[in-house]
Amino acid sequence: MMHYGWTLTEVKEQPYFQLLSILNEDDKKDKQKTKTKKEQEVIKGKDLIKLFGG
């Protein structure tokens, strides 16, 4: 939790739902950053023609 600037005492005082929401938000951001190679693939040439039915 030091990554967030909190001491252990402060973490223990926080409501668990608030703490979980903060951690889940960071997890979602990390997942968005690490997209699969398939999602980032550039389609060109003959594959474009196949894709658009030409």
Biotite code that builds the C-alpha atoms (Angstrom):
import biotite.structure as struc

atoms = struc.array([
    struc.Atom([0.000, 0.000, 0.000], chain_id="A", res_id=1, res_name="MET", atom_name="CA", element="C"),
    struc.Atom([3.027, 2.247, 0.150], chain_id="A", res_id=2, res_name="MET", atom_name="CA", element="C"),
    struc.Atom([2.551, 2.576, -3.627], chain_id="A", res_id=3, res_name="HIS", atom_name="CA", element="C"),
    struc.Atom([-0.598, 4.566, -2.805], chain_id="A", res_id=4, res_name="TYR", atom_name="CA", element="C"),
    struc.Atom([1.079, 6.585, -0.054], chain_id="A", res_id=5, res_name="GLY", atom_name="CA", element="C"),
    struc.Atom([-0.753, 4.871, 2.807], chain_id="A", res_id=6, res_name="TRP", atom_name="CA", element="C"),
    struc.Atom([0.700, 3.384, 5.968], chain_id="A", res_id=7, res_name="THR", atom_name="CA", element="C"),
    struc.Atom([-0.546, 0.042, 7.290], chain_id="A", res_id=8, res_name="LEU", atom_name="CA", element="C"),
    struc.Atom([-2.445, 1.828, 10.055], chain_id="A", res_id=9, res_name="THR", atom_name="CA", element="C"),
    struc.Atom([-4.271, 3.983, 7.507], chain_id="A", res_id=10, res_name="GLU", atom_name="CA", element="C"),
    struc.Atom([-5.109, 0.923, 5.423], chain_id="A", res_id=11, res_name="VAL", atom_name="CA", element="C"),
    struc.Atom([-6.590, -0.864, 8.432], chain_id="A", res_id=12, res_name="LYS", atom_name="CA", element="C"),
    struc.Atom([-8.810, 2.163, 9.134], chain_id="A", res_id=13, res_name="GLU", atom_name="CA", element="C"),
    struc.Atom([-10.229, 2.276, 5.591], chain_id="A", res_id=14, res_name="GLN", atom_name="CA", element="C"),
    struc.Atom([-13.543, 0.623, 4.746], chain_id="A", res_id=15, res_name="PRO", atom_name="CA", element="C"),
    struc.Atom([-12.843, -2.558, 2.780], chain_id="A", res_id=16, res_name="TYR", atom_name="CA", element="C"),
    struc.Atom([-15.198, -1.675, -0.067], chain_id="A", res_id=17, res_name="PHE", atom_name="CA", element="C"),
    struc.Atom([-13.418, 1.619, -0.673], chain_id="A", res_id=18, res_name="GLN", atom_name="CA", element="C"),
    struc.Atom([-10.059, -0.139, -0.625], chain_id="A", res_id=19, res_name="LEU", atom_name="CA", element="C"),
    struc.Atom([-11.256, -2.835, -3.033], chain_id="A", res_id=20, res_name="LEU", atom_name="CA", element="C"),
    struc.Atom([-12.644, -0.270, -5.460], chain_id="A", res_id=21, res_name="SER", atom_name="CA", element="C"),
    struc.Atom([-9.288, 1.524, -5.590], chain_id="A", res_id=22, res_name="ILE", atom_name="CA", element="C"),
    struc.Atom([-7.422, -1.714, -6.229], chain_id="A", res_id=23, res_name="LEU", atom_name="CA", element="C"),
    struc.Atom([-9.939, -2.873, -8.852], chain_id="A", res_id=24, res_name="ASN", atom_name="CA", element="C"),
    struc.Atom([-9.667, 0.424, -10.750], chain_id="A", res_id=25, res_name="GLU", atom_name="CA", element="C"),
    struc.Atom([-5.906, -0.022, -11.017], chain_id="A", res_id=26, res_name="ASP", atom_name="CA", element="C"),
    struc.Atom([-6.368, -3.617, -12.163], chain_id="A", res_id=27, res_name="ASP", atom_name="CA", element="C"),
    struc.Atom([-8.721, -2.499, -14.946], chain_id="A", res_id=28, res_name="LYS", atom_name="CA", element="C"),
    struc.Atom([-6.226, 0.136, -16.093], chain_id="A", res_id=29, res_name="LYS", atom_name="CA", element="C"),
    struc.Atom([-3.466, -2.471, -16.220], chain_id="A", res_id=30, res_name="ASP", atom_name="CA", element="C"),
    struc.Atom([-5.616, -4.842, -18.274], chain_id="A", res_id=31, res_name="LYS", atom_name="CA", element="C"),
    struc.Atom([-6.433, -2.087, -20.761], chain_id="A", res_id=32, res_name="GLN", atom_name="CA", element="C"),
    struc.Atom([-2.736, -1.324, -21.218], chain_id="A", res_id=33, res_name="LYS", atom_name="CA", element="C"),
    struc.Atom([-1.862, -4.939, -21.966], chain_id="A", res_id=34, res_name="THR", atom_name="CA", element="C"),
    struc.Atom([-4.033, -5.713, -24.966], chain_id="A", res_id=35, res_name="LYS", atom_name="CA", element="C"),
    struc.Atom([-3.325, -8.865, -26.859], chain_id="A", res_id=36, res_name="THR", atom_name="CA", element="C"),
    struc.Atom([-1.254, -8.792, -30.018], chain_id="A", res_id=37, res_name="LYS", atom_name="CA", element="C"),
    struc.Atom([-4.325, -9.807, -32.021], chain_id="A", res_id=38, res_name="LYS", atom_name="CA", element="C"),
    struc.Atom([-6.134, -6.609, -30.993], chain_id="A", res_id=39, res_name="GLU", atom_name="CA", element="C"),
    struc.Atom([-3.143, -4.499, -32.056], chain_id="A", res_id=40, res_name="GLN", atom_name="CA", element="C"),
    struc.Atom([-2.499, -6.277, -35.352], chain_id="A", res_id=41, res_name="GLU", atom_name="CA", element="C"),
    struc.Atom([-2.422, -4.146, -38.513], chain_id="A", res_id=42, res_name="VAL", atom_name="CA", element="C"),
    struc.Atom([-4.349, -5.654, -41.421], chain_id="A", res_id=43, res_name="ILE", atom_name="CA", element="C"),
    struc.Atom([-3.159, -4.741, -44.907], chain_id="A", res_id=44, res_name="LYS", atom_name="CA", element="C"),
    struc.Atom([-3.092, -5.895, -48.501], chain_id="A", res_id=45, res_name="GLY", atom_name="CA", element="C"),
    struc.Atom([-4.930, -9.082, -49.447], chain_id="A", res_id=46, res_name="LYS", atom_name="CA", element="C"),
    struc.Atom([-6.232, -9.519, -45.916], chain_id="A", res_id=47, res_name="ASP", atom_name="CA", element="C"),
    struc.Atom([-8.071, -6.187, -46.203], chain_id="A", res_id=48, res_name="LEU", atom_name="CA", element="C"),
    struc.Atom([-9.644, -7.320, -49.452], chain_id="A", res_id=49, res_name="ILE", atom_name="CA", element="C"),
    struc.Atom([-10.789, -10.564, -47.788], chain_id="A", res_id=50, res_name="LYS", atom_name="CA", element="C"),
    struc.Atom([-12.091, -8.635, -44.792], chain_id="A", res_id=51, res_name="LEU", atom_name="CA", element="C"),
    struc.Atom([-14.262, -6.326, -46.880], chain_id="A", res_id=52, res_name="PHE", atom_name="CA", element="C"),
    struc.Atom([-15.410, -9.063, -49.237], chain_id="A", res_id=53, res_name="GLY", atom_name="CA", element="C"),
    struc.Atom([-13.678, -7.847, -52.392], chain_id="A", res_id=54, res_name="GLY", atom_name="CA", element="C"),
])
